[in-house]
Amino acid sequence: MQLNTQIKLAETPTGTPEPKHFAVHNEAIPDIENGEFLTKTLYLSLDPYMRGQIAGRHISGRVDPGNILRGEAICEVIDTKHPEFAVGDIVSYFSGWQKFSKSDGQQVSKIDSRITPSSLALGILGMPGLTAYAGLIDLGEPKAGDVLVVSAATGGVGSMVGQIGKIKGCRVVGIAGSAEKCKWAVENANFDACLNYREDDLPSALDKACPEGIDIYFDNVGGDILETVMEKLSLGARVILCGLMAQYNQDERLQGTNPANIIRSRATVRGMVVYDHFHKQKDFVEDVLNWLDDGLITYREDVTEGIENAPESFCRLMKGQNFGKTIIKVD
């Protein structure tokens, strides 16, 4: 008898999560009623914001011990009593960390058949891609000649920010955590430069890479990197605050940025929450598909097979050991 494998939170971690904080649970596959359909998970997205959910500091609410981890997934409809969803449909929704789930169709999207492989709907053509697209274009307002700096530059969001910036005519400087990641950003994703914050003296490296200052900063990490970049802003700079990778594992809240840097540069600082930008979805998908066809966008996925390996993969992500968009291929 096939069972529904689920990953639940066993205990709320203090600091960096470890596999022991999660538990594998098996139960019966759910039955469906009229107006519902059953799906089998194909791919599961792992994202840094989930650490905020575990800590109870995310806009979408807390995940308490004993509950399934939340997460967006690509799923195949395998049984249906819903008039709008047929067996074989490929859909995306927040089904959570489990092999099987049912839905009434609310907040479920059918995957565009042009998106292949379908895992791309969790990355460059999914929420990370939309975050980069709307965050940079709507909040960053890039124009030709701008100097754009992006942290976590080879992640699902950061790599797209940089590549869209290049399409818009910016000079793009990434910040990443290894020589291998920086090499990929420059050689594969067309960044003009990429700085290794673990080895480079970041203030000096930024001065060399951005001698005239920074016009746009897309921040995915917070912490010391944010503080360092804020000291290099040019007049009228735009700062997009999107993630707090450097702080997700810390129990104590860090102090905010020095307001003197904002005043001096007359900068605009805006927070990015992708839920505010779902109305851009159609334009986003069309633009990115065209850019892919034209060879202007590339991507990298960090794929782990087996849902039982999701906890270990998530812990690697939270240590910055991933390389590309982190995805579980559910067997």
N, C-alpha and C positions, 0 to 999 in steps of 0.2 A: 504493500500500500504506500503510495507516494504521499509525503507529508509536506507541509508548508514550513520551510526553514526560515526563521526570523532571527534578527540580531536585536537584542534588547540592552538597555543600559543597566548594568549590574549595580554600579555605585557611582556617585558623582565624584570625578577626580579632583584632587587638589594639585594644581600645577599641570604639567604635561600629561595627557592621557596615556594609559598603557593598555595593552590587550586585556589585562585582568579586570578592567573596568567595564567590560562588555561580556555578554553571555549569549550562547547559541541556544535557541529554543525551537522545538518542533511541535506542531499541532496540526489538526485536520485542515485540509483545504476548505475555505469557506464555501457554503452554498449560496446561490444567487436567487433573488426573487424577481418578480416582474419589474421592469424598469432598471435592472442592473445587468452588469456583465462581469465576467471573470477574466483576469489577465495573468499571464506568466511574465515575470521580469526577465528582460534580456540584458539590459545594462543599468547600472546604478551609479549615480553621481555622488562623489564625495567632495565636500567643499569646506573651506575654513569656517564659514559662518556657523556650521553645525556645532563648533566648540562653544560659540555664544549661546546656542540653544541649550546645550548641556549645562552651562553655567547659569542659565536663566537671565541672560543679558541681551537676548536677541528680540527684535521687533515681533517675530512670529511666536514668541512664548518659550516656555521651558519644557525640556524633556526630563521627566522624573525617572528615578530608578524603577525598573519593572516595565517600562514602556518601550515600544519599538522606536528605534532611531528614525527620525524623519529624513526624507531625501527624495529628490526627483529621480524618476526612472523612465527608461524606455521599455514599453511592455507590448506584448502581443495578446490580442483578444482571443481567448480559447473557448469561451462559452458565452452566450448572450441571450438575454431576454429584454434587450433594449432596442427600440426601433431605429436608432441612429448609429449603432455600432454593430459591425458584423464580425464574425469569426475571421481571423487573419488580419484585421486592422492593426496597424502599429500606432501606438499612442504614447503620449508623455503625460505624467501627472505625479503628484507627490504621494506615491504608494508606500514609501518607507522602505526600510531595509528588510525585505522579505521576498521569497520566491513567487508567491501568489497573492493576489489581492483582488478585491471586488470594488466596483464603483457604480454610482448612479449617473455618471457622465458629467457631474458638476466639476468645473475647473480641469477638464481633460481636453487635451488637444490631439488631433490626428496629425501624424508626422507627414509633412510634404514628401511625396514620392521621389522628389529630386534630391532629397537629403540622403546620401549614401556615403559611407555606412551610416546607419541610423544613430550610432553613438555620437555623431557630430551634433545631434540635437541636444546633447548635454554639454557641449563645448562651444565651438566657434559659432554654431547656429542655434545655441541654446541660451540659457540664462547668463553664463559668463560672457558670451559674445554680445548679448544685448546690453549687459552692464557696461562693457567697453564702448560699444557703439553709441548708446545714448549718453553715457557719462562724458565721453570725450567730445562728441559733436554738440550736444545740447548744453552741457555745463562748461566744457573747456573752450568751446568756440574756436577751434584751431583755424589758423590761416597760414598761407604759404610764408615760409621764413621763420615761423615760431620755433623756439627751442622747447621741445617736449621731453620731460623726464618721467619715467614710470618705474615704480618699484615692483618687486616680484615679477620681473620682466618676462619670465618664461612660463608663468602659470597661465591658467585658462583665460583670465581677464587681462593680465599684463601683456601677454604676447599679442593679443588682439588690439589693445590700445596702441602699442607701438606700430603695428602694421597699418592700422587705420590712419595714424598720424603721418606715416610716410605717404600714404595715398593723398592726404590733404596738404602735402608739401612741407611738412615740418622736418626739422633736424631732430632725430630721436635718439635719446640716450637712455639705456636701460640700467637698472640696478638688480643684480642677482647674487646668488650665494655660492657659486662655484665657477671655476674656469671653463668647465664643460658647458654650463648653461650660458655663460657669456659668449662663448664661441658659437653656439647655436643661434643666439639672438642676432649676431652680426652676420654670420655666414648663411643662415637659412631664412631668418625673419627680416633681413634687410635693415636692421638697426644700424645707425651710424657709429655707435659706440655702446659698450656695455661694461659697467664697473662691478668688480667683485668686492662686495662690502666686507667679506671675511678676510681678504688679503690686502686690498688697496687701502690707503689712507683716504677715506671718502671725501673729506673737505678739499684736499688737494686735487684729487682725481676729478671732482666736479668743477673746480676752477679751471682745470686743463680742458675738460670736455665741453664746458659751457662758459667760455671766457666773458661773454656779454650778458650772462645771467640766464635765468630760467623763466620762460614765459608761461608754461603750463606744467604743473606737477600733478600726476595722477597717483595718489597714494593708496597702496594696498596693505601697508604694514604698520604704520604708526611708529611710535617709539623714537629711538635715536636717529633713525634714517629720516623720518619726517622732520625732526628738529634741525638736522644738518641741511636738508634741502631748503627749508624755509629761510635760512640765512643767505641763500643765493638767489632769491627771487628778483626778477626785473620789475620795473615800474608797470603797474597794471596787470600783474600776473594773475592767473587763474589757478586755484588749487582745488582739486576734487578729492574729497576724503571718502574712500570706498571700503577699506578694510583695515583690520587691526591685527595682522598676523603676528606682530612682535609682542602683542599684549594679550592674545586670547588665552594663553596658559597661565596668566598672572592673576592671582586672587585680589591683589590690591590695585586700585585704579591709579594710573600715573597722572602726574600734573599735566595740564594742557600746554599748548605751544606758547612761546613768548609772543605776546601781542605786538611787541615793538616791531617784529619782522613784518607783520601784516600792515601796520600803520606806515612804516617806512616805504614799503613797496606799493602801497595803495592796492593791495591784493584783494581779490574776491575769493572767499573760501566757502565751498558748498559741499554739503553731504550728499552722497549718492546712494539711493535705495532703489533697486531695480523695479520693485513693485509699482513705482510711480510712472514707469515708462512702458508698460505693456501695450499701450496704444501705438507704439513705434514698431511693433512686431512685424507687420507686413513689409514695411519699407526696409527694415533691418534684414530680413531673410532675402529679399530680392537683391539688395546691394551686395550682401556677402556671397550669395551664389554667383553673381556676376563677377565679383572680384576673384573668386576661386577659378572660374572659367578663364579669366584673363591672366591667371598666374600671379596675382598680386598678394594673395594670402596663402600662408602655409600653416600647418598646425602640428602639434605633437601630443600624443595621448600616452599617459602612464597607466597601462591596463594590467589589472590583476584578475586572475580567473578564480571563481568560486566565492559565493557569498560568505562562506565561513571565514574567508580571509579579509573581509571588510574591516574588522577592528584593527588588524595589524597595518593594513594599508592606510587607514585613517590616522593612525599614530605616526606613521612615516610622514604623512602630509603635514601634520602639526609640528614636526621637527624640521620641516623644510627639506626633506629628503626625496620628495617627489620631483619629477622632471616632466612637465606638461600637465594637461588636464587629467586629474585622477579619476579613474573609472573602474568599476568592478564589472567584469563580464560574468554574468550569473550562469552557471552551468545547468 
